[in-house]
């Protein structure tokens, strides 16, 4: 029956065509209505493909939500093939979750994201709950880049195809027609699905998804003077009782009541109604985009005779999309950076987080990373911006509006277990704007087998010199091979003892200045006080007290240079890493050892990672360090063994040996690893490391000889919200035996 009716309608349209041509009737104007529907809206691209094949000219487009997004792209000049290619390449999960590449984050943001499992914000001591899962920042960045070629078109009627979209005023519930302004912002508002994306403010109105009030704007398109309306409907119909099993399904049904009722009348007003068969998909089925696209194409092709007849009614040639041909710009240069809306954060702070400057040629990738990095600080609810062409300079003017988040107090939690520190629970309090606008104060209380703390106060001035204060107390107890101690690494002790239970307490206080270089390098210098106590309960002195190997205060000045573009701290698959540090120890007023003399310690670590094949990556590190000076003090020497990511002082991890197994005042180490992510977030890896360690290693030339220490590891790792859960079996040919190492949670 459907095919019969289409054939009859096609014959009638054919007669109309002949009559119109005989009477010289005016050109037929075709309007296109695209409904919202989340991922199901990808069917619109398939319909557009069939429309192009029919040679049909679209004279006006009106859309809502996903229909607004697809419609805006098409109206700006993209073809259906280009849209298909674009949306196939998009990782919607990363897009919706506002995932920021680790390489784009500052060192402070990297530390926060890789230290705490849970963060609870407070606003005036009340828990602050975000209004949506995503800020929509990555989505907005994508819109801005894809629509860069029409950035100066403020009137949407002047696009290659005139266009408007629908949004909802969240305060009044009224429909808002967006047909002027900045196109990326307009479609961001139309697609701001409640609870998924933050609302978007335009001209003082707070806007959300237009599907709430009008998901199929046929009357509005007809009012633009269109003779024929083609409507593409990708909305859900009302479900039957068998389908309403869960609470979310019932809530969705309730929200669809109004839309379903008004659609009965709207379908009657639609001249060519296209409803793809996409009941097998939902609003988040982006991973099935190809199938959805095909369903849209097939649904439109079923009405190809109708579309062909309509195309024949049009006198003008089909619209050629090269009127304003979209092009994928890779670079841009900014003439001005105008920032509005900030109050408690300085312009220098915001510019520093953006990590790009005026008058320099930057890639869109770097521009988007800068915007996302500013958003990732969670100091701003939303970052809306416009790029406008500056005819005088040939560059772009960036006009940015930020809205600061009211929350300034945060409770953060974490858990961890490893072979050195054992079990630990991390409780953190972070306060922003404690003394100044750009400052942040943070204190970690680490409770478990050993009590520890980390306190930091930092005034962030971005590209300018920033100021920081740190205080850290660290403590652990570990059985250590006595032969290692007797070799002079710590101090002599009586013969006949194979192991000593060493207890180490370290209190370190620092004040420092820090800045950034070329946006990626962090460098700085400061002063440090360190109190170090090393003792053992295994041996007691004549007075019955524990034997102490050191109990001294040390004062030093230091400098550092860091670079970290790894995509992941624990399982890197690409990027470069560098960490260089130099300490000059100039004083020990209460020198317990009696051998202190001014000395320096320098160390550096260089690493890189790259993918070898799909889900298979290789990473490698080279590091070394040495002591300069004639002091016989060994308490701060390099000590190798064990596995970890957050060791203090000069403790260096080394596979095949237990923690604190061997050391000296100089060392070189090389490590290589292969990691296979065989299932998402599940890793199997193999690693090998080699080292030479001894006093005066670089003076003797032994550092470039066959390694004295070798070790290997094979392990499994699982990425979780708590951090990595890892089990590794390590062994060393020199020791002739292996051991298991376990780690749970982020290292702290």
WONOR-V232783 format. One record per backbone hydrogen bond with DSSP energy under -0.5 kcal/mol. NH is the residue of the N-H (numbers start at 0). CO is the residue of the C=O. E is the energy in kcal/mol with one decimal. If there is no record, write none. Layout:
nh=[NH NH]
co=[CO CO]
e=[E E]
This chain:
nh=[4 5 6 7 8 9 10 11 12 13 14 15 16 17 18 19 20 21 22 23 24 27 30 31 32 33 34 34 35 38 39 40 41 42 43 44 45 46 47 48 49 50 51 52 53 54 55 57 58 59 60 61 62 63 64 66 68 69 70 71 72 73 74 75 76 77 82 83 84 85 86 87 88 88 91 94 95 96 97 98 103 104 104 109 110 111 112 113 114 115 116 117 119 120 121 122 123 125 127 128 132 133 139 140 141 142 143 144 145 146 147 149 150 152 153 155 155 157 158 160 161 162 163 164 165 166 167 168 169 169 172 175 177 177 178 180 182 184 185 186 187 188 189 190 191 192 195 196 197 199 201 201 204 206 206 207 208 209 209 211 212 213 217 220 221 222 223 224 225 225 226 227 229 229 230 230 231 232 232 233 242 243 243 244 249 250 251 252 253 254 255 256 256 259 260 261 262 263 263 264 264 265 266 267 268 269 269 270 271 273 273 274 277 280 284 285 287 288 291 292 293 294 295 296 297 298 299 300 301 302 303 306 307 308 309 310 311 312 312 313 313 320 322 324 328 331 333 334 335 337 338 339 349 350 351 352 353 354 358 359 361 361 363 366 367 368 369 370 371 372 373 374 375 376 376 377 380 381 383 385 387 387 389 390 393 394 395 396 397 397 398 398 399 399 400 401 402 404 407 408 409 410 411 411 412 413 415 416 417 421 423 424 425 426 426 427 428 429 430 431 432 438 439 440 441 442 443 444 444 445 445 446 446 448 451 452 453 454 455 456 457 458 459 459 460 462 463 465 466 467 468 469 470 471 472 473 475 477 479 481 483 484 485 486 487 488 489 496 499 501 501 502 503 503 504 505 506 507 507 508 509 510 511 512 513 514 516 519 519 520 521 522 523 524 525 526 527 528 529 530 531 531 532 533 534 535 536 540 543 546 546 548 549 551 553 554 555 556 557 558 559 560 561 562 564 566 574 576 577 578 579 580 581 582 583 584 584 585 585 586 590 598 599 600 601 602 603 604 605 606 607 608 609 611 612 615 616 617 618 619 620 621 622 623 624 625 626 627 631 636 637 638 639 640 641 641 650 651 653 656 660 660 661 663 665 666 667 668 669 670 671 672 673 674 675 676 676 677 678 681 682 683 684 685 686 687 688 689 690 691 693 696 699 700 701 702 703 704 707 708 710 711 712 713 714 715 716 717 718 719 719 722 724 725 725 726 727 728 729 729 730 731 735 736 738 740 742 743 744 745]
co=[0 1 2 3 4 5 6 7 8 9 10 11 12 13 14 15 16 17 18 19 19 312 227 59 229 61 32 231 214 282 36 37 38 39 40 41 41 42 43 44 45 46 47 48 49 51 50 55 29 29 161 31 163 33 165 63 64 65 66 67 68 69 70 71 73 72 78 79 80 81 82 83 84 85 89 90 91 92 94 93 100 100 101 105 106 107 108 109 111 111 412 412 410 118 408 125 121 122 120 126 194 195 135 136 137 138 139 140 141 142 144 146 147 149 151 153 178 154 155 74 58 155 60 177 62 175 207 173 167 205 168 166 164 175 176 153 180 181 181 182 183 184 185 186 188 190 192 192 133 206 199 204 201 199 204 167 191 165 189 208 209 209 215 216 217 218 220 221 220 221 28 28 30 227 228 271 32 230 273 231 239 239 240 242 245 246 247 248 249 250 251 252 253 255 256 257 258 259 260 260 261 261 262 263 264 265 266 228 228 230 271 272 275 277 281 283 284 285 287 288 289 290 291 292 293 294 295 296 297 299 300 302 303 304 305 306 307 308 309 309 310 318 319 321 326 361 359 395 395 397 336 399 345 346 347 348 349 350 333 356 331 359 329 362 363 364 365 366 367 368 369 370 371 372 373 374 402 402 400 398 385 396 394 388 389 389 332 387 335 395 385 396 337 397 383 339 381 378 121 121 429 119 409 427 117 425 423 743 421 417 415 446 413 424 444 411 442 409 440 407 438 435 457 430 455 428 453 426 442 443 451 424 444 422 445 472 443 470 441 468 439 466 437 457 458 347 460 513 458 511 456 509 454 507 452 505 503 501 499 497 480 480 481 482 484 483 484 493 479 477 499 534 475 501 532 473 530 471 505 528 469 526 467 524 465 522 520 516 517 516 561 514 559 512 557 510 555 508 553 506 529 551 504 549 502 546 500 544 540 535 538 533 533 531 529 586 527 583 525 581 523 579 521 577 575 573 608 606 562 604 560 602 558 600 556 582 598 554 583 554 587 584 627 582 625 580 623 578 621 576 619 574 617 615 615 612 674 609 672 607 670 605 668 603 666 601 664 599 594 633 663 649 661 651 653 656 647 638 641 653 639 657 639 637 693 624 691 622 689 620 687 618 685 616 683 614 674 675 681 678 716 675 714 673 712 671 710 669 708 667 665 693 695 696 696 696 700 701 690 690 688 730 686 728 684 726 682 724 680 717 722 719 717 723 742 715 740 713 727 738 711 736 731 731 729 727 725 416 723 721]
e=[-2.7 -2.3 -2.0 -2.4 -2.7 -2.2 -2.2 -2.4 -2.6 -2.2 -2.0 -2.1 -2.5 -2.1 -2.5 -3.0 -2.4 -2.3 -2.1 -0.7 -2.5 -0.7 -3.1 -2.7 -2.9 -2.3 -0.5 -2.1 -0.9 -2.4 -1.6 -2.2 -2.0 -1.7 -1.9 -0.8 -0.8 -1.9 -2.5 -1.8 -1.7 -2.3 -2.4 -2.0 -1.5 -1.3 -1.9 -0.5 -3.0 -1.1 -1.9 -2.6 -1.5 -1.7 -0.6 -2.1 -1.9 -2.6 -2.2 -2.2 -1.9 -2.3 -2.9 -1.6 -1.3 -2.0 -2.4 -2.5 -2.1 -2.5 -2.6 -1.6 -1.1 -0.6 -1.1 -2.1 -3.0 -2.1 -0.9 -2.0 -1.7 -0.6 -1.4 -2.5 -2.2 -2.0 -2.3 -1.1 -1.0 -1.4 -2.2 -1.8 -3.2 -0.5 -2.9 -3.5 -0.5 -1.0 -2.9 -0.6 -1.9 -2.5 -2.3 -2.5 -2.0 -2.4 -2.6 -2.0 -2.7 -2.2 -1.2 -1.5 -1.5 -1.7 -1.1 -0.7 -1.9 -2.3 -1.2 -1.6 -0.5 -0.8 -1.6 -1.7 -1.6 -2.5 -2.3 -2.8 -0.8 -2.5 -3.2 -2.8 -3.0 -0.6 -0.7 -2.7 -0.7 -0.7 -2.0 -2.2 -1.6 -1.9 -2.2 -1.7 -1.4 -2.2 -1.8 -2.6 -1.3 -2.5 -0.5 -2.5 -2.1 -3.1 -0.7 -2.3 -2.2 -0.7 -1.4 -1.3 -1.4 -2.9 -2.6 -1.4 -2.6 -1.9 -1.5 -1.6 -0.6 -0.7 -1.7 -2.0 -3.0 -0.5 -0.6 -2.6 -2.8 -0.6 -2.6 -0.6 -1.2 -0.7 -0.7 -1.5 -1.8 -2.5 -2.1 -1.9 -2.2 -2.2 -1.2 -0.6 -1.1 -2.8 -2.2 -2.2 -1.7 -0.7 -0.7 -0.5 -0.5 -1.9 -2.6 -0.9 -1.1 -0.6 -1.1 -0.8 -2.2 -3.1 -0.6 -0.5 -1.4 -1.5 -1.8 -1.5 -1.6 -1.4 -2.0 -2.7 -2.1 -2.1 -2.0 -2.1 -2.8 -2.1 -1.8 -2.3 -1.4 -1.5 -1.8 -2.3 -2.9 -2.0 -2.2 -2.2 -1.8 -1.0 -0.6 -0.6 -1.0 -0.6 -1.2 -0.7 -1.3 -2.5 -0.5 -3.5 -0.9 -3.3 -0.6 -2.6 -2.0 -2.8 -2.2 -1.7 -1.9 -1.5 -3.2 -0.9 -2.6 -0.6 -2.3 -2.3 -3.1 -2.2 -2.1 -2.1 -2.7 -2.5 -1.9 -2.0 -2.4 -0.7 -0.8 -1.8 -3.1 -0.7 -2.0 -2.3 -0.5 -2.3 -3.2 -0.7 -2.7 -0.5 -2.6 -3.5 -2.5 -0.6 -2.6 -0.6 -3.4 -0.6 -3.5 -2.7 -1.3 -1.9 -1.1 -1.3 -2.6 -2.5 -0.5 -2.3 -2.5 -1.9 -2.3 -1.8 -0.6 -1.4 -2.2 -3.2 -3.4 -0.5 -2.6 -3.1 -2.0 -2.3 -3.1 -3.0 -2.0 -1.1 -1.8 -3.0 -3.0 -2.1 -3.6 -3.1 -0.5 -0.6 -2.5 -2.8 -0.7 -1.8 -2.1 -1.9 -1.6 -3.4 -3.1 -2.8 -2.3 -3.3 -2.1 -0.7 -0.6 -0.5 -2.1 -3.6 -1.5 -2.4 -2.8 -2.6 -2.7 -2.7 -2.4 -2.8 -1.8 -2.7 -3.0 -3.2 -0.6 -1.3 -3.2 -1.2 -1.7 -1.0 -0.8 -0.5 -2.4 -2.5 -1.0 -3.1 -2.8 -0.5 -2.6 -3.0 -2.6 -2.8 -0.5 -3.0 -2.8 -2.0 -2.4 -2.7 -2.4 -2.6 -2.5 -0.8 -0.7 -2.3 -2.7 -2.2 -1.9 -1.7 -2.4 -2.3 -3.0 -2.9 -2.7 -3.1 -0.5 -2.7 -2.6 -2.3 -2.2 -2.4 -0.9 -2.8 -1.8 -1.2 -2.1 -3.5 -1.6 -1.8 -3.3 -2.7 -2.4 -1.8 -2.5 -2.0 -2.3 -2.0 -3.1 -2.7 -3.1 -1.7 -1.4 -2.9 -3.2 -2.1 -2.8 -2.7 -2.3 -2.7 -2.9 -0.6 -2.6 -1.7 -0.8 -1.4 -1.5 -1.7 -2.8 -2.4 -2.4 -2.4 -2.3 -1.7 -2.9 -2.8 -2.1 -2.4 -2.4 -2.9 -1.9 -2.2 -2.7 -2.6 -2.5 -2.4 -2.8 -2.8 -2.7 -2.1 -2.1 -2.3 -0.6 -2.9 -0.9 -1.7 -2.1 -1.8 -3.5 -1.7 -1.1 -2.5 -2.0 -3.1 -2.1 -1.2 -2.4 -0.5 -1.5 -2.0 -0.7 -2.4 -2.0 -2.8 -2.5 -2.7 -2.3 -2.7 -2.5 -2.6 -2.9 -2.7 -0.5 -1.4 -1.0 -3.3 -3.1 -2.3 -2.2 -2.2 -2.9 -2.5 -2.7 -2.5 -2.4 -1.9 -1.7 -1.1 -1.8 -0.9 -0.9 -0.8 -1.1 -1.4 -0.8 -2.2 -2.2 -2.5 -2.5 -2.0 -2.5 -2.3 -2.5 -2.1 -2.4 -0.5 -0.7 -1.2 -2.3 -0.6 -3.0 -2.1 -2.8 -2.9 -0.6 -2.9 -2.0 -1.3 -2.1 -0.7 -2.8 -2.9 -2.3 -2.2 -1.6 -1.9]
